[in-house]
């Protein structure tokens, strides 16, 4: 079965982060990088976003 991928608008809604915050966190190494899903389209794998959420939870 294929993994779900989130496009940027979906990701903003899911995380509550703005576009600029997402890209700033990526530049700082604190947010997963997207994968190419087409010639000029990118998306974030659901597993990478789930891992990011899990890592943000207090121990």
FITORTOR-751746 format. One line per 10 residues: number of its first residue (from 0); their letters; for each residue x, y, z of N, C-alpha, C, O. Coordinates in steps of 0.1 Angstrom, whole numbers, plus 2048, in hexadecimal, padded with zeros to 3 digits. Layout:
REM FITORTOR-751746
NUM = A = X,Y,Z,X,Y,Z,X,Y,Z,X,Y,Z | ...
***
This chain:
REM FITORTOR-751746
0 = XXXXXXXXXX = 808,7F4,800,800,800,800,809,80C,800,813,80D,807 | 805,816,7F9,80D,823,7F8,80B,82B,804,800,82C,80A | 816,832,808,815,83A,814,80F,848,810,810,84D,805 | 807,84D,819,801,85A,817,80C,865,818,816,864,81F | 80A,86F,810,813,87B,80F,80B,887,811,800,888,80C | 811,891,818,80A,89E,81B,811,8A9,812,81D,8AA,812 | 808,8B0,80B,80D,8BC,804,80E,8C7,80E,808,8C6,819 | 815,8D2,80A,817,8DD,814,80B,8E3,81A,80B,8E4,826 | 800,8E6,813,7F4,8EB,81A,7EF,8E2,824,7EA,8E6,82F | 7EE,8D5,821,7EA,8CB,82B,7F3,8CB,837,7EE,8CA,842
10 = XXXXXXXXXX = 800,8CB,835,80A,8CB,83F,808,8D7,848,809,8D6,855 | 806,8E3,843,804,8EF,84B,7F8,8ED,854,7F8,8F1,860 | 7ED,8E8,84F,7E1,8E5,857,7E3,8DB,861,7DF,8DD,86D | 7EA,8D0,85E,7ED,8C5,867,7F6,8CA,873,7F3,8C6,87E | 800,8D1,870,80A,8D5,87A,807,8E2,881,80C,8E5,88C | 7FF,8EB,87A,7FD,8F8,87F,809,902,87D,809,90D,882 | 812,8FD,874,81E,905,871,81B,90D,863,814,908,85B | 821,918,862,820,920,855,82A,91A,84C,833,913,850 | 829,91E,83F,832,919,835,841,91D,839,84A,915,838 | 843,92A,83C,850,92F,840,856,927,84C,862,925,84C
20 = XXXXXXXXXX = 84D,924,856,852,91C,861,856,90E,85E,860,909,863 | 84F,908,855,852,8FA,850,860,8FB,84A,869,8F3,84D | 862,904,841,86F,905,839,87A,909,842,886,905,841 | 878,912,84C,882,916,856,886,90A,85E,892,907,860 | 87D,902,863,880,8F6,86B,887,8EC,863,890,8E5,868 | 884,8EB,856,88C,8E1,84D,89A,8E6,84C,8A3,8DE,84D | 89C,8F3,84A,8A9,8F9,849,8B2,8F6,855,8BE,8F4,855 | 8AB,8F7,861,8B2,8F5,86E,8B3,8E6,871,8B9,8E2,87B | 8AE,8DD,869,8AF,8CF,86B,8A5,8C9,875,8A7,8BE,87B | 89A,8D1,878,890,8CD,882,882,8C9,87C,879,8C7,883
30 = XXXXXXXXXX = 882,8C7,86F,876,8C3,868,879,8BA,85C,883,8BD,855 | 872,8AF,859,875,8A7,84E,875,8AE,840,86D,8B7,83E | 87D,8AA,838,87D,8AF,82A,873,8A8,822,870,89C,824 | 86D,8AF,818,863,8A8,80F,86A,89F,805,876,8A0,803 | 862,897,7FE,867,88E,7F4,860,893,7E7,855,898,7E7 | 867,891,7DC,861,894,7CF,856,88A,7CB,858,87E,7CD | 84B,88F,7C7,840,886,7C3,83C,889,7B5,832,882,7AF | 843,891,7AE,840,895,7A0,84B,89E,79B,855,8A0,7A2 | 84A,8A2,78F,854,8AA,789,858,8B7,791,863,8BA,793 | 84E,8BE,796,850,8C9,79E,848,8C9,7AB,847,8D4,7B2
40 = XXXXXXXXXX = 843,8BE,7AF,83B,8BD,7BB,842,8B5,7C6,849,8AB,7C4 | 841,8BA,7D3,846,8B3,7DE,83B,8B1,7E8,831,8B8,7E8 | 83E,8A7,7F1,835,8A4,7FC,83C,89E,807,848,899,805 | 836,89D,813,83D,898,81F,836,88A,822,82A,88A,823 | 83E,87F,823,838,872,827,832,873,834,837,879,83E | 826,86C,836,81F,86C,842,828,866,84D,827,86B,859 | 830,85C,84A,839,856,855,843,860,85A,846,860,866 | 848,869,852,852,873,856,84B,87D,85F,851,882,869 | 83F,881,85C,838,88B,864,834,885,871,834,88B,87B | 82F,878,871,82C,871,87D,838,870,887,837,872,893
50 = XXXXXXXXX = 844,86D,881,850,86C,889,853,87A,88F,857,87B,89A | 852,885,887,854,892,88C,84B,896,897,850,89B,8A1 | 83E,892,896,835,895,8A1,839,88D,8AE,839,893,8B9 | 83D,881,8AC,840,878,8B7,84D,87D,8BE,84D,87D,8CA | 856,882,8B7,863,888,8BC,860,895,8C4,868,898,8CD | 855,89C,8C1,852,8A8,8C8,84B,8A6,8D5,84A,8AF,8DD | 846,89A,8D7,83F,897,8E3,848,896,8EF,853,890,8EE | 845,89C,8FB,84E,89A,906,84F,88C,90B,845,884,90A | 85A,888,90F,85D,87A,914,856,877,921,856,86C,926
***
